[in-house]
């Protein structure tokens, strides 16, 4: 699978001793990618991809959803930041500044 978009924010999640850290990248609003560096293979391993806006194409795109038969306009995409909580093992982000996305770190 692939996600396309402009990188907006990058954070690091540290597992602790002798374990590679996770790089958490935000691509446009609602898209999060987590990658881990594999020392033994000198490669990146994709741990998780989350796309909160399947019908969005990049920052500035317009998104509409249909819920319970009602079509709603969610607005235009903006740059979003992400927050990594080391204590609880979650990543938080927002979609269009209205909808909070909380994603557990595997």
MMTF fields as JSON, N, C-alpha, C and O atoms, coordinates in Angstrom:
{
  "mmtfVersion": "1.0.0",
  "mmtfProducer": "UNKNOWN",
  "numBonds": 423,
  "numAtoms": 424,
  "numGroups": 106,
  "numChains": 1,
  "numModels": 1,
  "chainsPerModel": [1],
  "groupsPerChain": [106],
  "chainIdList": ["A"],
  "bondAtomList": [4, 2, 8, 6, 12, 10, 16, 14, 20, 18, 24, 22, 28, 26, 32, 30, 36, 34, 40, 38, 44, 42, 48, 46, 52, 50, 56, 54, 60, 58, 64, 62, 68, 66, 72, 70, 76, 74, 80, 78, 84, 82, 88, 86, 92, 90, 96, 94, 100, 98, 104, 102, 108, 106, 112, 110, 116, 114, 120, 118, 124, 122, 128, 126, 132, 130, 136, 134, 140, 138, 144, 142, 148, 146, 152, 150, 156, 154, 160, 158, 164, 162, 168, 166, 172, 170, 176, 174, 180, 178, 184, 182, 188, 186, 192, 190, 196, 194, 200, 198, 204, 202, 208, 206, 212, 210, 216, 214, 220, 218, 224, 222, 228, 226, 232, 230, 236, 234, 240, 238, 244, 242, 248, 246, 252, 250, 256, 254, 260, 258, 264, 262, 268, 266, 272, 270, 276, 274, 280, 278, 284, 282, 288, 286, 292, 290, 296, 294, 300, 298, 304, 302, 308, 306, 312, 310, 316, 314, 320, 318, 324, 322, 328, 326, 332, 330, 336, 334, 340, 338, 344, 342, 348, 346, 352, 350, 356, 354, 360, 358, 364, 362, 368, 366, 372, 370, 376, 374, 380, 378, 384, 382, 388, 386, 392, 390, 396, 394, 400, 398, 404, 402, 408, 406, 412, 410, 416, 414, 420, 418],
  "bondOrderList": [1, 1, 1, 1, 1, 1, 1, 1, 1, 1, 1, 1, 1, 1, 1, 1, 1, 1, 1, 1, 1, 1, 1, 1, 1, 1, 1, 1, 1, 1, 1, 1, 1, 1, 1, 1, 1, 1, 1, 1, 1, 1, 1, 1, 1, 1, 1, 1, 1, 1, 1, 1, 1, 1, 1, 1, 1, 1, 1, 1, 1, 1, 1, 1, 1, 1, 1, 1, 1, 1, 1, 1, 1, 1, 1, 1, 1, 1, 1, 1, 1, 1, 1, 1, 1, 1, 1, 1, 1, 1, 1, 1, 1, 1, 1, 1, 1, 1, 1, 1, 1, 1, 1, 1, 1],
  "groupList": [{"groupName": "UNK", "atomNameList": ["N", "CA", "C", "O"], "elementList": ["N", "C", "C", "O"], "formalChargeList": [0, 0, 0, 0], "bondAtomList": [1, 0, 2, 1, 3, 2], "bondOrderList": [1, 1, 2], "singleLetterCode": "X", "chemCompType": "L-PEPTIDE LINKING"}],
  "groupTypeList": [0, 0, 0, 0, 0, 0, 0, 0, 0, 0, 0, 0, 0, 0, 0, 0, 0, 0, 0, 0, 0, 0, 0, 0, 0, 0, 0, 0, 0, 0, 0, 0, 0, 0, 0, 0, 0, 0, 0, 0, 0, 0, 0, 0, 0, 0, 0, 0, 0, 0, 0, 0, 0, 0, 0, 0, 0, 0, 0, 0, 0, 0, 0, 0, 0, 0, 0, 0, 0, 0, 0, 0, 0, 0, 0, 0, 0, 0, 0, 0, 0, 0, 0, 0, 0, 0, 0, 0, 0, 0, 0, 0, 0, 0, 0, 0, 0, 0, 0, 0, 0, 0, 0, 0, 0, 0],
  "groupIdList": [1, 2, 3, 4, 5, 6, 7, 8, 9, 10, 11, 12, 13, 14, 15, 16, 17, 18, 19, 20, 21, 22, 23, 24, 25, 26, 27, 28, 29, 30, 31, 32, 33, 34, 35, 36, 37, 38, 39, 40, 41, 42, 43, 44, 45, 46, 47, 48, 49, 50, 51, 52, 53, 54, 55, 56, 57, 58, 59, 60, 61, 62, 63, 64, 65, 66, 67, 68, 69, 70, 71, 72, 73, 74, 75, 76, 77, 78, 79, 80, 81, 82, 83, 84, 85, 86, 87, 88, 89, 90, 91, 92, 93, 94, 95, 96, 97, 98, 99, 100, 101, 102, 103, 104, 105, 106],
  "secStructList": [7, 7, 7, 7, 7, 7, 3, 3, 3, 3, 3, 3, 3, 7, 7, 7, 6, 6, 1, 7, 7, 3, 3, 3, 3, 3, 3, 1, 6, 6, 3, 3, 3, 3, 3, 3, 3, 3, 6, 6, 6, 6, 3, 3, 3, 3, 3, 3, 3, 3, 3, 1, 7, 6, 6, 7, 7, 1, 6, 6, 7, 3, 3, 3, 3, 3, 3, 6, 6, 3, 3, 3, 3, 3, 3, 3, 7, 7, 7, 7, 7, 7, 3, 3, 3, 6, 6, 6, 6, 3, 3, 3, 3, 3, 3, 6, 6, 6, 3, 3, 3, 3, 3, 3, 7, 7],
  "xCoordList": [0.834, 0.0, 0.872, 2.024, 0.306, 1.045, 0.156, -1.061, 0.785, 0.112, 0.861, 2.091, 0.132, 0.749, 0.393, -0.702, 1.299, 1.02, 2.293, 3.4, 2.111, 3.226, 3.51, 2.593, 4.765, 5.076, 4.834, 5.304, 4.092, 3.784, 4.467, 4.872, 4.603, 5.177, 5.849, 5.391, 6.928, 7.663, 7.969, 8.44, 7.699, 7.997, 8.664, 8.648, 9.247, 9.907, 9.265, 9.031, 8.981, 8.506, 9.607, 10.064, 10.037, 11.128, 10.592, 9.902, 10.918, 10.527, 11.413, 11.012, 12.601, 13.527, 14.764, 15.221, 15.307, 16.596, 16.658, 15.74, 17.764, 18.115, 17.02, 16.979, 16.156, 15.098, 15.088, 15.221, 14.93, 14.887, 13.671, 12.585, 13.874, 12.776, 11.879, 12.296, 10.65, 9.721, 9.731, 9.747, 9.724, 9.574, 8.109, 7.596, 7.429, 6.007, 5.893, 6.313, 5.322, 5.253, 3.8, 2.998, 3.468, 2.139, 2.195, 2.991, 1.348, 1.237, -0.132, -1.142, -0.18, -1.45, -2.312, -1.808, -3.57, -4.447, -4.97, -5.478, -4.842, -5.422, -4.623, -5.085, -3.433, -2.589, -1.374, -0.634, -1.172, -0.051, 0.688, 0.069, 2.016, 2.86, 3.864, 4.462, 4.047, 5.054, 6.064, 5.691, 7.341, 8.401, 9.466, 9.685, 10.12, 11.17, 12.419, 12.339, 13.572, 14.831, 15.34, 15.474, 15.622, 16.146, 17.661, 18.145, 18.394, 19.854, 20.473, 21.397, 19.957, 20.572, 20.449, 21.286, 19.428, 19.225, 19.474, 19.425, 19.743, 19.935, 18.755, 18.928, 17.542, 16.322, 15.249, 15.344, 14.234, 13.079, 11.945, 11.69, 11.266, 10.124, 8.882, 8.846, 7.872, 6.625, 5.856, 5.491, 5.611, 4.906, 3.401, 2.618, 2.999, 1.574, 1.347, 2.15, 0.234, -0.223, -1.685, -2.484, -2.03, -3.406, -3.825, -3.163, -4.92, -5.43, -6.841, -7.784, -6.99, -8.292, -9.152, -10.338, -8.584, -9.323, -9.055, -8.216, -9.745, -9.484, -9.72, -9.058, -10.654, -10.944, -10.251, -10.63, -9.246, -8.513, -7.216, -6.575, -6.845, -5.599, -4.79, -4.869, -4.019, -3.096, -3.686, -4.901, -2.798, -3.205, -3.991, -3.605, -5.082, -5.926, -7.065, -7.92, -7.099, -8.189, -9.469, -9.44, -10.573, -11.876, -12.393, -12.273, -12.965, -13.45, -14.914, -15.336, -15.683, -17.082, -17.297, -16.68, -18.161, -18.495, -19.999, -20.744, -20.429, -21.851, -22.067, -21.519, -22.863, -23.123, -24.618, -25.261, -25.167, -26.61, -27.433, -28.476, -26.953, -27.684, -27.55, -28.158, -26.779, -26.602, -25.178, -24.209, -25.069, -23.757, -23.25, -23.949, -22.02, -21.446, -20.132, -19.326, -19.932, -18.69, -17.762, -18.129, -16.571, -15.652, -14.636, -13.9, -14.574, -13.65, -12.443, -12.382, -11.493, -10.264, -9.138, -9.067, -8.253, -7.144, -6.154, -5.893, -5.615, -4.588, -3.44, -3.586, -2.292, -1.173, -1.569, -2.179, -1.232, -1.576, -0.335, 0.606, -0.351, 0.757, 0.308, -0.887, 1.264, 0.968, 1.644, 2.635, 1.106, 1.657, 1.86, 0.941, 3.051, 3.352, 3.429, 4.221, 2.615, 2.613, 3.425, 2.977, 4.623, 5.506, 4.893, 5.029, 4.216, 3.674, 2.542, 2.476, 1.643, 0.464, 0.589, -0.284, 1.661, 1.877, 0.844, 0.36, 0.499, -0.468, 0.045, 0.894, -0.499, -0.251, -1.568, -2.592, -1.56, -2.775, -2.586, -1.506, -3.636, -3.641, -5.073, -5.986, -5.261, -6.614, -6.874, -5.945, -8.144, -8.563, -9.345, -10.403, -8.814, -9.44, -9.705, -10.634, -8.898, -9.035, -10.311, -10.583, -11.106, -12.391, -12.444, -13.062, -11.811, -11.956, -10.631, -9.626, -10.627, -9.419, -9.212, -10.131, -8.001, -7.639, -6.602, -5.531, -6.917, -5.987, -5.637, -6.512, -4.362, -3.907, -2.929, -1.922, -3.203, -2.25, -0.978, -1.017, 0.137, 1.408, 1.606, 1.576, 1.81, 1.958, 3.247, 3.52],
  "yCoordList": [-1.183, 0.0, 1.237, 1.203, 2.341, 3.594, 4.725, 4.705, 5.707, 6.953, 8.072, 8.095, 8.992, 10.131, 11.38, 11.479, 12.319, 13.569, 14.296, 13.783, 15.49, 16.328, 16.101, 16.208, 15.788, 15.635, 16.947, 18.005, 16.861, 18.055, 18.077, 19.14, 16.919, 16.865, 15.511, 14.502, 15.496, 14.262, 14.2, 15.174, 13.059, 12.838, 11.47, 10.666, 11.21, 9.936, 9.305, 9.973, 8.003, 7.237, 6.272, 5.477, 6.341, 5.498, 4.355, 4.576, 3.132, 1.958, 1.778, 1.14, 2.333, 2.176, 1.406, 1.494, 0.648, -0.017, -0.975, -1.758, -0.888, -1.842, -2.099, -3.174, -1.156, -1.306, -0.069, 1.055, -0.282, 0.851, 1.724, 1.228, 3.021, 3.961, 3.964, 3.567, 4.414, 4.576, 6.018, 6.938, 6.214, 7.536, 7.68, 6.889, 8.682, 8.902, 10.138, 11.229, 9.961, 11.033, 11.344, 10.442, 12.637, 13.09, 13.574, 14.452, 13.0, 13.419, 14.045, 13.341, 15.328, 16.04, 15.722, 15.189, 16.034, 15.821, 14.397, 13.894, 13.762, 12.439, 11.285, 10.145, 11.542, 10.465, 10.34, 11.305, 9.16, 8.923, 7.665, 6.651, 7.745, 6.608, 6.404, 7.364, 5.145, 4.811, 3.869, 2.83, 4.227, 3.384, 3.134, 3.948, 1.983, 1.578, 1.262, 0.641, 1.693, 1.403, 0.035, -0.232, -0.826, -2.167, -2.153, -2.12, -2.177, -2.089, -3.255, -3.067, -4.455, -5.635, -5.655, -6.255, -5.013, -4.977, -3.605, -3.446, -2.602, -1.227, -0.784, -0.305, -0.959, -0.65, -0.108, -0.241, 0.501, 0.972, -0.029, -0.546, -0.299, -1.207, -0.404, 0.254, -0.456, 0.25, -0.534, -1.688, 0.087, -0.553, -0.345, -1.264, 0.863, 1.168, 2.34, 3.27, 2.283, 3.41, 3.651, 2.715, 4.898, 5.261, 6.399, 7.436, 6.211, 7.255, 7.601, 6.869, 8.704, 9.135, 9.765, 10.004, 10.042, 10.718, 10.025, 10.476, 8.955, 8.181, 8.963, 8.713, 9.906, 10.631, 11.978, 12.821, 12.212, 13.478, 13.308, 12.259, 14.321, 14.294, 15.536, 16.536, 15.484, 16.554, 17.694, 17.81, 18.532, 19.695, 20.65, 20.914, 21.162, 22.079, 21.387, 22.051, 20.057, 19.337, 19.475, 19.76, 19.272, 19.345, 17.937, 17.065, 17.729, 16.399, 16.466, 17.34, 15.531, 15.394, 13.957, 13.036, 13.768, 12.42, 12.256, 13.233, 11.035, 10.745, 9.871, 8.772, 10.357, 9.65, 9.633, 10.682, 8.445, 8.294, 8.982, 9.576, 8.892, 9.458, 10.958, 11.533, 11.61, 13.066, 13.365, 12.889, 14.162, 14.533, 15.756, 16.763, 15.657, 16.76, 17.198, 16.378, 18.504, 19.085, 19.271, 19.934, 18.698, 18.762, 19.888, 20.134, 20.57, 21.697, 21.358, 20.302, 22.258, 22.086, 21.66, 22.08, 20.819, 20.315, 21.401, 22.306, 21.312, 22.225, 21.401, 20.21, 22.056, 21.366, 20.979, 21.773, 19.778, 19.348, 18.844, 18.355, 18.971, 18.462, 17.194, 16.925, 16.432, 15.211, 15.284, 15.992, 14.559, 14.497, 13.025, 12.218, 12.679, 11.31, 11.264, 11.988, 10.423, 10.265, 9.021, 7.893, 9.241, 8.132, 7.266, 6.043, 7.897, 7.166, 6.218, 5.096, 6.671, 5.877, 5.131, 4.334, 5.377, 4.672, 4.987, 4.086, 6.275, 6.676, 7.885, 8.643, 8.037, 9.201, 9.935, 9.314, 11.24, 12.049, 13.023, 13.583, 13.216, 14.166, 14.654, 14.179, 15.588, 16.072, 16.015, 16.067, 15.909, 16.016, 17.312, 17.471, 18.23, 19.532, 20.295, 21.1, 20.05, 20.778, 20.497, 21.154, 19.531, 19.246, 17.862, 17.674, 16.902, 15.51, 14.992, 14.991, 14.553, 14.042, 12.582, 11.767, 12.269, 10.905, 10.423, 11.017, 9.355, 8.754, 7.362, 6.509, 7.141, 5.888, 5.2, 5.8, 3.95, 3.244, 2.894, 2.617, 2.911, 2.537, 1.036, 0.547, 0.3, -1.162, -1.554, -2.742],
  "zCoordList": [0.0, 0.0, 0.0, 0.434, -0.496, -0.555, -0.073, -0.256, 0.544, 0.892, 0.203, 0.207, -0.384, -1.032, -0.25, 0.305, -0.203, 0.486, 0.855, 0.692, 1.352, 1.756, 3.236, 4.05, 3.617, 5.045, 5.783, 5.366, 6.887, 7.665, 9.013, 9.484, 9.646, 10.983, 11.173, 10.636, 11.933, 12.199, 13.694, 14.281, 14.294, 15.71, 15.856, 14.924, 17.024, 17.298, 18.522, 19.529, 18.424, 19.574, 19.96, 19.138, 21.22, 21.697, 22.549, 23.544, 22.145, 22.921, 24.146, 25.118, 24.101, 25.221, 24.817, 23.677, 25.764, 25.611, 24.426, 24.183, 23.702, 22.643, 21.613, 21.015, 21.403, 20.411, 19.52, 20.003, 18.233, 17.315, 17.595, 17.893, 17.495, 17.678, 16.445, 15.357, 16.632, 15.518, 15.059, 15.877, 13.773, 13.186, 12.807, 12.016, 13.36, 13.103, 12.218, 12.605, 11.025, 10.033, 9.717, 9.48, 9.714, 9.323, 7.878, 7.544, 7.021, 5.621, 5.422, 5.441, 5.237, 5.116, 6.336, 7.325, 6.278, 7.437, 7.457, 6.455, 8.598, 8.781, 8.229, 8.279, 7.702, 7.188, 8.096, 8.287, 8.65, 9.55, 9.097, 8.776, 9.075, 8.722, 9.854, 10.339, 10.275, 11.281, 10.648, 10.103, 10.72, 10.164, 11.226, 12.124, 11.094, 12.023, 11.21, 10.15, 11.714, 11.033, 11.472, 12.666, 10.504, 10.774, 10.568, 9.437, 11.669, 11.612, 10.844, 10.053, 11.083, 10.47, 8.949, 8.275, 8.4, 6.943, 6.342, 5.123, 7.188, 6.735, 5.87, 4.749, 6.427, 5.68, 6.624, 7.844, 6.03, 6.79, 6.654, 5.566, 7.758, 7.772, 8.133, 9.172, 7.282, 7.571, 8.622, 8.397, 9.763, 10.867, 10.725, 10.965, 10.336, 10.223, 9.28, 9.222, 8.537, 7.735, 8.064, 8.101, 8.3, 8.622, 7.706, 7.658, 6.978, 6.094, 6.539, 6.239, 7.246, 7.746, 6.679, 6.907, 5.516, 4.448, 3.124, 2.344, 2.869, 1.657, 0.376, -0.632, 0.401, -0.837, -0.893, -1.706, -0.053, -0.065, -0.848, -0.782, -1.571, -2.326, -1.995, -2.709, -0.927, -0.601, 0.196, 0.353, 0.694, 1.465, 0.584, -0.554, 1.107, 0.352, -0.353, -0.939, -0.311, -0.966, -0.165, 1.032, -0.827, -0.175, 0.058, -0.803, 1.221, 1.57, 1.952, 2.71, 1.418, 1.79, 2.241, 1.707, 3.213, 3.659, 3.653, 3.718, 3.575, 3.671, 4.891, 4.982, 5.824, 7.068, 7.326, 7.368, 7.496, 7.712, 6.62, 6.893, 5.397, 4.265, 4.115, 3.212, 4.964, 4.899, 4.448, 5.041, 3.388, 2.87, 3.628, 3.738, 4.151, 4.915, 4.301, 3.863, 4.277, 3.788, 4.98, 5.951, 4.921, 6.057, 5.951, 6.907, 4.833, 4.706, 3.862, 3.233, 3.856, 3.089, 4.001, 5.156, 3.477, 4.283, 4.648, 3.856, 5.823, 6.304, 6.859, 7.132, 7.022, 7.656, 9.067, 9.784, 9.467, 10.822, 11.532, 10.907, 12.831, 13.628, 14.341, 14.464, 14.799, 15.533, 16.894, 17.072, 17.831, 19.183, 19.527, 19.383, 19.977, 20.377, 21.894, 22.497, 22.516, 23.97, 24.334, 24.128, 24.875, 25.245, 26.343, 26.317, 27.309, 28.46, 28.087, 28.589, 27.198, 26.853, 25.53, 25.19, 24.777, 23.516, 22.453, 21.769, 22.304, 21.288, 20.508, 20.978, 19.306, 18.467, 18.313, 18.025, 18.5, 18.346, 17.195, 17.01, 16.432, 15.331, 15.158, 15.834, 14.264, 13.981, 12.487, 11.68, 12.128, 10.734, 10.623, 11.232, 9.842, 9.622, 10.91, 10.975, 11.933, 13.179, 13.942, 14.947, 13.487, 14.124, 14.744, 15.793, 14.115, 14.528, 15.066, 14.355, 16.314, 16.943, 16.551, 16.635, 16.126, 15.765, 16.773, 16.9, 17.485, 18.44, 17.92, 17.773, 17.645, 17.059, 18.008, 18.383, 18.408, 19.274, 18.507, 17.309, 19.208, 18.599, 18.79, 19.919, 17.688, 17.798, 18.502, 18.673]
}
